[in-house]
Amino acid sequence: MGRSRTWLLAALAAAAIGCSSDSTGTGGDNGGGGGGGGGAVGAVTVGDIFFKSAHNGTSNPAQDTVAVGQTVTWTWGPGATTHSVESLGPPSFTSSANMTGAGQVYTFTFTQPGTYHYQCAIHGPLMTGIVVVQ
């Protein structure tokens, strides 16, 4: 009877650990916010006057929470006109150039914790986003 109880307790502990682990590998909250999504953390679509988080579906502002050292990738979607990713710091990060057309990509690796605000230099407050780095 003692072995059965020990085995049962070990199985329950393993199940609890498996249910509570962070399967994204970022070590923290990944933005939440509902609204669909489910894509990669740190993946942002640049669209027709919007930034949209692939992970949680939020847009204007797009919002993602990433771990220190993680790269965020902005990808221009179909029909995307000229846009940019402009840091509004502090804290700040290197802004992109103005780019036009589907498939354009801008990436930045965040090495310091903080809340980073950005917008499109062309569309200003109509097109905004936030990256929280923990």
TORKOL-4160 file (C-alpha; in steps of 0.2 Angstrom, whole numbers, padded with zeros to 4 digits, m for minus):
134
<pt num="1" X="0000" Y="0000" Z="0000"/>
<pt num="2" X="0015" Y="0012" Z="0004"/>
<pt num="3" X="0022" Y="0010" Z="m0013"/>
<pt num="4" X="0005" Y="0014" Z="m0022"/>
<pt num="5" X="0003" Y="0029" Z="m0012"/>
<pt num="6" X="0021" Y="0035" Z="m0016"/>
<pt num="7" X="0019" Y="0032" Z="m0034"/>
<pt num="8" X="0002" Y="0041" Z="m0034"/>
<pt num="9" X="0010" Y="0056" Z="m0026"/>
<pt num="10" X="0024" Y="0056" Z="m0038"/>
<pt num="11" X="0013" Y="0056" Z="m0053"/>
<pt num="12" X="0002" Y="0070" Z="m0046"/>
<pt num="13" X="0017" Y="0081" Z="m0043"/>
<pt num="14" X="0024" Y="0078" Z="m0060"/>
<pt num="15" X="0007" Y="0082" Z="m0068"/>
<pt num="16" X="0006" Y="0098" Z="m0058"/>
<pt num="17" X="0023" Y="0103" Z="m0063"/>
<pt num="18" X="0019" Y="0100" Z="m0081"/>
<pt num="19" X="0003" Y="0110" Z="m0081"/>
<pt num="20" X="0012" Y="0125" Z="m0073"/>
<pt num="21" X="0027" Y="0126" Z="m0084"/>
<pt num="22" X="0030" Y="0140" Z="m0097"/>
<pt num="23" X="0030" Y="0131" Z="m0113"/>
<pt num="24" X="0036" Y="0146" Z="m0123"/>
<pt num="25" X="0053" Y="0147" Z="m0115"/>
<pt num="26" X="0052" Y="0165" Z="m0112"/>
<pt num="27" X="0051" Y="0163" Z="m0093"/>
<pt num="28" X="0037" Y="0175" Z="m0090"/>
<pt num="29" X="0020" Y="0182" Z="m0095"/>
<pt num="30" X="0018" Y="0183" Z="m0113"/>
<pt num="31" X="0006" Y="0197" Z="m0115"/>
<pt num="32" X="m0011" Y="0189" Z="m0113"/>
<pt num="33" X="m0025" Y="0200" Z="m0118"/>
<pt num="34" X="m0036" Y="0188" Z="m0127"/>
<pt num="35" X="m0042" Y="0192" Z="m0144"/>
<pt num="36" X="m0035" Y="0177" Z="m0153"/>
<pt num="37" X="m0017" Y="0176" Z="m0160"/>
<pt num="38" X="m0008" Y="0161" Z="m0153"/>
<pt num="39" X="0008" Y="0165" Z="m0164"/>
<pt num="40" X="0025" Y="0167" Z="m0158"/>
<pt num="41" X="0029" Y="0179" Z="m0144"/>
<pt num="42" X="0039" Y="0193" Z="m0151"/>
<pt num="43" X="0031" Y="0192" Z="m0169"/>
<pt num="44" X="0022" Y="0208" Z="m0175"/>
<pt num="45" X="0013" Y="0210" Z="m0191"/>
<pt num="46" X="0015" Y="0227" Z="m0199"/>
<pt num="47" X="m0002" Y="0230" Z="m0208"/>
<pt num="48" X="m0012" Y="0244" Z="m0216"/>
<pt num="49" X="m0011" Y="0257" Z="m0202"/>
<pt num="50" X="m0009" Y="0244" Z="m0188"/>
<pt num="51" X="0004" Y="0234" Z="m0179"/>
<pt num="52" X="m0003" Y="0217" Z="m0173"/>
<pt num="53" X="0004" Y="0205" Z="m0160"/>
<pt num="54" X="0005" Y="0187" Z="m0168"/>
<pt num="55" X="0005" Y="0180" Z="m0150"/>
<pt num="56" X="m0011" Y="0187" Z="m0142"/>
<pt num="57" X="m0020" Y="0196" Z="m0156"/>
<pt num="58" X="m0018" Y="0214" Z="m0149"/>
<pt num="59" X="m0017" Y="0228" Z="m0160"/>
<pt num="60" X="m0015" Y="0247" Z="m0159"/>
<pt num="61" X="m0006" Y="0246" Z="m0147"/>
<pt num="62" X="0001" Y="0229" Z="m0152"/>
<pt num="63" X="0009" Y="0222" Z="m0135"/>
<pt num="64" X="0021" Y="0208" Z="m0132"/>
<pt num="65" X="0030" Y="0203" Z="m0116"/>
<pt num="66" X="0047" Y="0195" Z="m0119"/>
<pt num="67" X="0062" Y="0189" Z="m0109"/>
<pt num="68" X="0078" Y="0199" Z="m0109"/>
<pt num="69" X="0089" Y="0193" Z="m0124"/>
<pt num="70" X="0074" Y="0189" Z="m0135"/>
<pt num="71" X="0072" Y="0196" Z="m0152"/>
<pt num="72" X="0056" Y="0204" Z="m0158"/>
<pt num="73" X="0052" Y="0203" Z="m0177"/>
<pt num="74" X="0041" Y="0215" Z="m0186"/>
<pt num="75" X="0035" Y="0208" Z="m0203"/>
<pt num="76" X="0026" Y="0218" Z="m0216"/>
<pt num="77" X="0010" Y="0210" Z="m0222"/>
<pt num="78" X="0001" Y="0209" Z="m0239"/>
<pt num="79" X="m0003" Y="0226" Z="m0246"/>
<pt num="80" X="0008" Y="0235" Z="m0233"/>
<pt num="81" X="0012" Y="0253" Z="m0238"/>
<pt num="82" X="0027" Y="0262" Z="m0232"/>
<pt num="83" X="0029" Y="0260" Z="m0213"/>
<pt num="84" X="0043" Y="0260" Z="m0200"/>
<pt num="85" X="0046" Y="0255" Z="m0182"/>
<pt num="86" X="0051" Y="0271" Z="m0173"/>
<pt num="87" X="0056" Y="0269" Z="m0154"/>
<pt num="88" X="0048" Y="0282" Z="m0143"/>
<pt num="89" X="0060" Y="0279" Z="m0128"/>
<pt num="90" X="0066" Y="0281" Z="m0115"/>
<pt num="91" X="0070" Y="0267" Z="m0114"/>
<pt num="92" X="0074" Y="0266" Z="m0133"/>
<pt num="93" X="0079" Y="0254" Z="m0146"/>
<pt num="94" X="0086" Y="0256" Z="m0163"/>
<pt num="95" X="0072" Y="0262" Z="m0175"/>
<pt num="96" X="0070" Y="0254" Z="m0193"/>
<pt num="97" X="0071" Y="0263" Z="m0209"/>
<pt num="98" X="0055" Y="0267" Z="m0219"/>
<pt num="99" X="0051" Y="0251" Z="m0228"/>
<pt num="100" X="0038" Y="0246" Z="m0241"/>
<pt num="101" X="0030" Y="0230" Z="m0247"/>
<pt num="102" X="0025" Y="0213" Z="m0241"/>
<pt num="103" X="0038" Y="0202" Z="m0233"/>
<pt num="104" X="0050" Y="0216" Z="m0227"/>
<pt num="105" X="0057" Y="0212" Z="m0210"/>
<pt num="106" X="0064" Y="0222" Z="m0195"/>
<pt num="107" X="0071" Y="0213" Z="m0180"/>
<pt num="108" X="0078" Y="0220" Z="m0163"/>
<pt num="109" X="0085" Y="0210" Z="m0149"/>
<pt num="110" X="0081" Y="0218" Z="m0132"/>
<pt num="111" X="0095" Y="0216" Z="m0119"/>
<pt num="112" X="0088" Y="0227" Z="m0105"/>
<pt num="113" X="0072" Y="0226" Z="m0096"/>
<pt num="114" X="0059" Y="0239" Z="m0098"/>
<pt num="115" X="0044" Y="0245" Z="m0107"/>
<pt num="116" X="0047" Y="0250" Z="m0124"/>
<pt num="117" X="0035" Y="0261" Z="m0134"/>
<pt num="118" X="0035" Y="0262" Z="m0153"/>
<pt num="119" X="0025" Y="0269" Z="m0167"/>
<pt num="120" X="0026" Y="0270" Z="m0186"/>
<pt num="121" X="0036" Y="0287" Z="m0190"/>
<pt num="122" X="0023" Y="0290" Z="m0205"/>
<pt num="123" X="0007" Y="0286" Z="m0196"/>
<pt num="124" X="0011" Y="0291" Z="m0178"/>
<pt num="125" X="m0002" Y="0288" Z="m0165"/>
<pt num="126" X="m0013" Y="0278" Z="m0177"/>
<pt num="127" X="0000" Y="0264" Z="m0177"/>
<pt num="128" X="0008" Y="0260" Z="m0160"/>
<pt num="129" X="0015" Y="0246" Z="m0150"/>
<pt num="130" X="0023" Y="0241" Z="m0134"/>
<pt num="131" X="0036" Y="0228" Z="m0130"/>
<pt num="132" X="0038" Y="0224" Z="m0111"/>
<pt num="133" X="0055" Y="0216" Z="m0108"/>
<pt num="134" X="0057" Y="0206" Z="m0092"/>
